Each structure stands twice: as C-alpha cells, then as structure tokens.
Amino acid sequence: MRRSVLCVLLAFLLCLALLPGTARAQSDFRIEDVVITRTNYPSVKSAEGPVRIYAGDWIFRTSVRNYGEQTSEIFGVRTFLDNVLVDETQLSFYAWSIFGDEWYTVRTASQPLSIPEPGEREVRMEVWRTYETQPHDTYRFNVLIVKPEVSGLHASSKVVRALEENSLVVSFTNGGNENMRQAVLSVADSGGLTIMPSEVELGDVNPGEQVSASFAVSSPASVTLGTTQIRFSLSFIDYAGVPHEEDIYGEVEVCRLTPTLTVTAPSSVENGTTVEILAVLKDPEGNPIADENITLTVGGVELGTFKTDSNGAARASYKATETGAFDVGASFPGSASYDASSASADLTVTPAAAFPLWIILLAILIVIVGLGAYLKRRRPRRERARR
C-alpha cells in the first residue's frame, strides 16, 4: 500500500514539473533549414541564389533544433515577407517534451501566400519563446517569385457559316518572368463550332515571347448567329516539373455571308413581245451559288420562284401585255449561309409599230394588177367559146 502511494506521489510530482509555471529548462531553439514545397530544391541552404517559387502557391517546412536542455515550453515560428508578417505558427509541448539536441520540423506558412507581383523578395523567419520580447533566432533568405502569365491575347473576330473552313488565329504573350515549358494550346470548349486541330504544340515559351496558333473553324447550321465564346486550355510544365493549366477565352462572331444578286432584262421592248428575265446569285468571292430560290417580278406582279442552276442563274419568260415603264425585281430570301438580297432593273414596253402606208398601197396595187391580169386572160377564152 505504501509502495502504491509512493508511486502515485512521484507521478504527480513529475506532472507538476512538466506543467507551465514550473522551473524552465534552458532551451535553445535554432532554425536549421527551410524547405519550400513544390520546388526542385532539397532545402533553402542547398539553393544557389534566390529560391524560385510560384506566386500564391508555396508552403514552408521549417526545421527547428533545440541545442539546449529538454523543455516542455511553448515556442513559435513567425514568417515575414519583405518585413510583412504573413504567417505565425505556435507549438505547445505540454503533452511531451522536445529533448536537447533534437530536431523538429514545423509546418509554417501552411496556406498559400498571396503575392501581388512577381519578383525577388526577402523572407525572414523568427523563432519566439512566449516569455521573450525578442526573437530567439532569426533566419533570412531570398526567394524569386515567378509567374508565367498570359497577356496580349488576340483571336480572330469573325467566323462565317458559308465557307467550309475559316482561319482562326489565337496569339498570346508570356507576360510573366518564368518559362512555360512544353506548352500546348488545346480546344477545351468549341462553343458548337468545329475546330481543327484539337491542339497545337507550342514548345517552350520564354518570358516576353509572343506565340500564335492557327485553327481551322467551320460553323454548322445549328449554331446560333451572334457572338460565340471559345475556351482554349494552355498547359505547360514549370521549372520544377509540375504541370500547370490555364484557360484562355476568345470570342468569334458567327454570321452569314452577304451575297451579290443581279437581274437583267431588255431595257425596251414592243408590246406583245416575249423576253427573258435573268437573275444571277454569287458569293462575296464571285463564285456562283446554286440551288437557291429566286423570286422574279415585273411591275410588282410575281412571275414565280425559280431555283438557281450551277452558274447561279435563275430565268423566267415574260410576255409584255401593256405599254409603260416597269420595274423588274429579283429577291433572295436568304439561307443558313447567306443573308437576304434583292436587285432591280428597268423595263420599258412601247406600243407595237403599225405597217407603213406605202406597204399598204403597194399591196393594194399588187392586188389590182393581179386581178387585171387575171381578167384579161379570161376574156379571149370567152370569145373563142362563143364562136
């Protein structure tokens, strides 16, 4: 029984020794090294020059070593970036002790730090003991904040439905201070358009370098006219071999082509004459447009709707039935590929000319002469018949 009580008493005294407020052991915390995750450096000490890290994507792991005696006190690590406190980590050793000459890795700056601009920065890390007013140890090193950045994005601004293929050129500049290695620009969302190829390999893109990629774009009839947004994905590998992906957006205007429609007819005809009305439909490049409907009118009266042939021509016959000036019209209602178009020409119908008087008199004279000759021939026959 006495032995049990003695054991409990010794355990109680040991716990008191470990609690705050008991006599402090002489700890001596020092920062030995710092490792920055997602870099290709084993540690800051092994780096030659500033450590390269990505803006907004870095986490520190700080190695702290106690060169003093065993302690159960509280200590913390503060991280400063250009003298601005960006992280504070506090560690407590109530439940266990960090022994003399023992290493301990502290996960500091455990959240990505927001860096406004790329460039070289100074990092200062301090070890604090809670009862001290000055840092117990300070560790400084420089970092180079790098950031590949897309700038100067430009995409072709117009796509038409009628052509099978339209050239769409996407260009951008690496506006950051870090290389984009093995960059690939691929189509992530075509917006309903047909875009080929699906990806273009750009290789390494240096800071300040402008690159471009050309795509062939066609628009099916199902795509709504107007602005269509296309999303491209730019993927590349950073200096540490870590892949990155960034979206690039471009807008194209989906519209129809404006065709050229002409109509021709004789400028003047006589009443009662039948003439041909000709309409020709062509695209902006002068190529004929076949199999489209053209409506022809004369004086507002519709002659009918006629389909264009392989030469883009539509024809109709018109017989003039009254005199006057008439407007000959041709209209194309438009299609999935082309806008509507119309054209007109002037047609004058004159009265039919009467026969000249001398022709009439000549005809009468011919009749009279012929009749006289006929009667003269019959008279001798009658005389012979009487005899």
C-alpha positions in Angstrom: 0.0 0.0 0.0 2.8 2.4 1.0 4.6 1.5 -2.2 1.5 2.3 -4.4 1.1 5.7 -2.6 4.7 6.5 -3.2 4.4 5.7 -7.0 1.3 8.0 -7.3 3.2 10.8 -5.5 6.2 10.5 -7.8 4.0 10.6 -10.9 2.2 13.7 -9.6 5.5 15.5 -8.9 6.6 14.6 -12.5 3.5 16.1 -14.0 4.0 19.3 -12.0 7.4 19.5 -13.4 6.1 19.4 -16.9 3.4 22.0 -16.4 3.9 25.7 -17.2 5.0 27.7 -14.3 7.5 25.2 -13.2 11.2 25.9 -13.4 12.1 26.5 -17.0 14.8 24.3 -18.6 17.3 26.2 -20.6 16.2 25.5 -24.2 18.0 26.9 -27.2 15.8 26.8 -30.3 17.6 27.4 -33.6 16.3 27.4 -37.2 18.5 24.9 -39.1 16.9 24.9 -42.5 13.8 25.6 -44.5 12.2 23.5 -47.2 9.7 25.1 -49.6 7.3 22.6 -51.1 6.8 22.2 -54.8 10.3 23.4 -55.7 13.2 21.4 -57.1 15.5 22.4 -54.2 16.0 20.0 -51.2 16.3 23.0 -49.0 17.0 26.7 -48.9 20.6 26.1 -47.9 21.2 24.0 -51.0 19.9 26.6 -53.4 22.3 28.7 -55.4 20.9 32.2 -55.3 17.2 33.0 -54.7 14.8 30.1 -54.4 12.3 30.1 -57.3 8.7 29.6 -56.2 5.4 30.3 -57.7 3.3 33.3 -56.6 0.4 32.2 -54.4 1.4 28.6 -54.3 4.1 28.0 -51.7 4.3 26.3 -48.3 7.3 26.3 -45.9 8.5 23.5 -43.7 11.0 24.8 -41.1 13.5 22.6 -39.3 14.0 23.8 -35.7 16.6 22.3 -33.4 16.9 22.6 -29.7 20.6 23.0 -28.8 19.7 23.4 -25.1 18.1 21.2 -22.5 14.9 19.2 -22.5 11.9 21.5 -22.4 8.1 21.5 -22.3 7.7 25.1 -23.1 5.8 26.8 -25.9 7.6 28.3 -28.9 6.5 29.7 -32.2 7.8 30.5 -35.7 6.9 33.7 -37.5 7.3 34.2 -41.2 7.8 37.7 -42.7 7.8 38.6 -46.4 9.6 41.9 -47.0 9.1 42.7 -43.3 5.3 42.0 -43.5 4.1 39.2 -41.2 2.4 36.6 -43.4 2.2 33.6 -41.0 2.6 32.7 -37.4 2.7 29.1 -36.1 2.7 28.3 -32.4 3.6 25.0 -30.9 3.0 23.7 -27.4 4.7 20.8 -25.7 2.5 20.2 -22.7 2.0 16.5 -23.5 5.6 15.7 -24.5 9.0 17.3 -24.4 11.4 18.2 -27.1 14.7 16.9 -25.9 18.0 18.6 -26.1 19.8 18.4 -29.5 16.5 17.1 -31.0 15.2 18.2 -34.4 11.6 19.2 -35.1 10.0 20.0 -38.4 7.5 22.8 -38.2 4.9 23.3 -41.0 4.9 27.0 -41.3 3.0 29.2 -43.9 0.7 26.2 -44.3 -1.6 28.2 -46.6 -0.6 29.5 -50.0 0.7 33.1 -49.6 -0.8 35.8 -51.8 1.9 37.6 -53.6 0.8 40.7 -55.6 3.6 40.8 -58.1 6.4 38.6 -59.3 10.0 39.5 -58.3 12.7 38.9 -55.7 11.6 39.1 -52.1 13.3 38.7 -48.7 11.9 36.0 -46.3 12.7 36.3 -42.6 11.8 33.5 -40.2 12.0 34.0 -36.4 11.8 31.6 -33.5 10.0 33.0 -30.4 9.6 31.8 -26.9 6.4 33.0 -25.4 8.1 34.7 -22.4 10.6 36.6 -24.6 10.2 40.0 -26.2 12.8 39.5 -28.9 13.1 36.6 -31.3 15.4 33.8 -30.0 16.7 33.1 -33.5 16.4 34.7 -37.0 16.9 33.1 -40.4 16.9 35.1 -43.6 16.9 34.1 -47.3 15.7 35.4 -50.6 13.1 34.0 -52.9 12.3 34.8 -56.5 8.5 34.9 -57.0 7.9 33.6 -60.6 4.7 33.7 -62.5 4.1 32.7 -66.1 1.3 35.0 -67.2 -0.8 35.1 -70.4 -1.2 38.6 -71.8 -1.9 40.2 -75.1 -4.5 37.6 -76.0 -5.8 38.0 -79.6 -8.2 35.9 -81.5 -9.7 36.4 -85.0 -13.0 38.2 -84.7 -15.2 36.7 -87.4 -16.4 33.3 -88.5 -18.9 32.7 -91.3 -21.1 29.8 -92.0 -20.9 29.6 -95.7 -17.2 28.7 -96.0 -16.2 25.2 -95.1 -13.1 26.4 -93.3 -12.2 29.7 -91.7 -8.9 30.6 -90.3 -8.9 31.4 -86.6 -5.5 32.6 -85.2 -5.0 32.7 -81.4 -1.9 34.5 -80.1 -0.7 35.5 -76.7 2.4 36.7 -74.8 4.1 35.2 -71.8 3.8 38.3 -69.7 5.4 36.7 -66.6 9.0 36.1 -65.6 9.2 32.3 -65.9 9.4 30.0 -68.9 6.4 28.0 -70.0 7.9 24.6 -70.8 6.3 22.2 -73.3 3.3 24.5 -73.8 0.3 23.1 -75.6 -2.8 25.1 -76.6 -5.9 22.9 -76.9 -9.6 23.4 -77.6 -11.5 22.9 -74.3 -14.9 24.2 -75.4 -15.6 25.0 -79.1 -19.0 26.6 -78.4 -20.6 24.3 -81.0 -18.1 25.2 -83.8 -15.9 22.6 -85.5 -12.3 23.5 -84.7 -9.3 21.6 -86.1 -6.8 20.6 -84.9 -7.8 20.0 -81.4 -4.4 21.0 -80.0 -1.2 22.8 -81.1 2.2 22.2 -79.5 3.9 25.5 -78.9 7.1 24.2 -77.3 8.9 26.4 -74.7 7.6 30.0 -74.4 10.1 32.4 -72.8 9.1 35.5 -70.8 8.1 38.3 -73.1 7.8 35.9 -76.1 4.7 36.1 -78.3 3.4 32.9 -79.9 0.4 32.1 -82.1 -1.6 29.0 -83.1 -3.8 28.7 -86.2 -7.0 26.7 -86.2 -9.4 25.8 -89.0 -13.0 26.7 -87.9 -16.3 25.8 -89.5 -19.8 26.6 -88.3 -22.7 24.1 -88.7 -26.1 25.4 -89.4 -27.2 24.6 -85.9 -25.0 27.3 -84.3 -26.9 30.4 -83.3 -25.9 33.6 -85.1 -24.0 36.1 -83.0 -21.1 36.0 -80.6 -19.7 32.6 -79.7 -17.2 32.1 -76.9 -14.4 29.6 -77.4 -12.4 28.3 -74.4 -8.8 27.2 -75.0 -6.7 25.4 -72.4 -3.0 26.3 -72.2 -1.0 23.6 -70.4 2.7 23.8 -69.6 5.3 22.5 -67.2 7.1 24.7 -64.7 10.8 24.8 -63.6 10.1 22.1 -61.0 8.4 19.7 -63.5 4.9 20.5 -62.1 2.2 20.7 -64.7 0.0 23.8 -64.9 -3.2 24.6 -66.9 -4.7 27.9 -67.6 -7.9 28.8 -69.6 -7.8 31.3 -72.4 -11.1 32.7 -73.8 -11.7 34.1 -77.2 -14.8 35.4 -78.9 -15.8 35.0 -82.6 -18.7 36.5 -84.4 -20.8 33.8 -86.2 -22.6 35.5 -89.2 -23.8 34.8 -92.7 -22.2 35.9 -95.9 -23.7 38.8 -97.9 -24.3 37.5 -101.5 -24.4 39.6 -104.7 -27.7 39.4 -106.7 -28.1 40.9 -110.2 -31.1 40.9 -112.6 -31.0 41.8 -116.3 -33.8 42.4 -118.8 -34.0 44.2 -122.1 -34.3 48.0 -121.5 -37.1 48.4 -124.1 -39.4 46.0 -125.9 -42.6 46.4 -128.0 -45.9 45.4 -126.6 -46.7 41.8 -127.2 -43.0 40.7 -127.3 -41.8 37.8 -125.1 -38.4 38.4 -123.3 -36.2 36.6 -120.8 -35.6 37.8 -117.3 -32.2 36.6 -115.9 -31.1 36.8 -112.2 -27.6 35.6 -111.1 -26.6 34.9 -107.4 -22.9 34.9 -106.3 -21.0 34.8 -103.1 -18.6 37.6 -102.0 -15.7 35.9 -103.8 -17.7 35.8 -107.1 -18.5 32.1 -107.1 -22.0 31.1 -108.2 -24.4 29.9 -105.6 -26.5 27.0 -106.8 -29.8 25.5 -105.6 -31.2 28.7 -104.1 -34.7 30.2 -104.7 -35.1 33.5 -106.5 -38.4 35.3 -106.9 -38.8 37.4 -110.0 -41.4 40.1 -110.5 -42.3 42.6 -113.2 -44.3 45.7 -112.2 -44.9 44.2 -108.8 -46.5 41.1 -110.3 -44.8 37.9 -109.4 -43.6 35.7 -112.2 -42.8 32.8 -109.9 -39.9 31.4 -107.8 -37.1 29.8 -109.7 -34.0 27.8 -108.5 -30.5 28.8 -109.4 -28.5 26.4 -111.6 -24.8 25.6 -111.3 -24.0 29.0 -112.7 -26.1 30.7 -110.0 -28.6 31.8 -112.7 -32.4 31.8 -112.5 -34.5 32.5 -115.6 -38.1 33.4 -116.4 -40.0 34.3 -119.6 -42.2 37.4 -119.7 -44.6 38.5 -122.4 -45.4 42.2 -122.5 -49.1 42.8 -122.5 -49.3 46.5 -121.9 -47.2 49.6 -122.5 -45.4 51.6 -119.9 -42.3 51.6 -117.6 -42.0 48.6 -115.3 -39.6 47.6 -112.5 -38.1 44.2 -112.9 -37.3 42.7 -109.4 -35.3 39.8 -108.1 -35.3 38.8 -104.4 -33.4 36.1 -102.5 -34.9 35.3 -99.1 -31.6 34.2 -97.5 -30.5 30.8 -96.2 -28.5 29.3 -93.3 -25.3 30.5 -95.0 -26.3 33.7 -96.8 -28.1 36.9 -96.0 -31.2 38.0 -98.0 -30.6 40.1 -101.1 -32.5 41.9 -103.8 -31.9 43.6 -107.1 -33.9 45.5 -109.8 -33.8 46.7 -113.4 -35.9 48.9 -115.6 -38.1 47.7 -118.5 -40.0 49.9 -120.9 -42.8 48.5 -123.1 -43.6 50.5 -126.2 -46.7 50.2 -128.5 -46.3 47.8 -131.4 -45.5 49.7 -134.6 -48.2 49.9 -137.4 -47.4 48.9 -141.0 -46.2 51.8 -143.1 -48.7 53.4 -145.6 -46.6 52.7 -148.7 -46.6 49.0 -147.9 -50.4 49.0 -147.7 -50.7 51.0 -151.1 -48.2 48.6 -152.7 -50.2 45.6 -151.5 -53.4 47.2 -153.0 -51.6 47.9 -156.3 -50.3 44.4 -156.5 -53.8 43.0 -155.9 -55.3 45.3 -158.6 -52.6 44.4 -161.1 -53.0 40.8 -160.5 -56.8 41.0 -160.8 -56.5 42.9 -164.1 -54.1 40.3 -165.5 -56.5 37.5 -164.4 -59.5 39.1 -166.1 -57.5 39.8 -169.3 -56.6 36.2 -169.6 -60.2 35.0 -169.2 -61.6 37.3 -172.0 -60.1 35.5 -175.0 -61.3 32.2 -173.7 -64.9 33.5 -173.6 -64.7 34.9 -177.2 -63.4 31.6 -178.5 -66.2 29.8 -176.7 -68.9 31.9 -178.4 -67.6 31.0 -181.8 
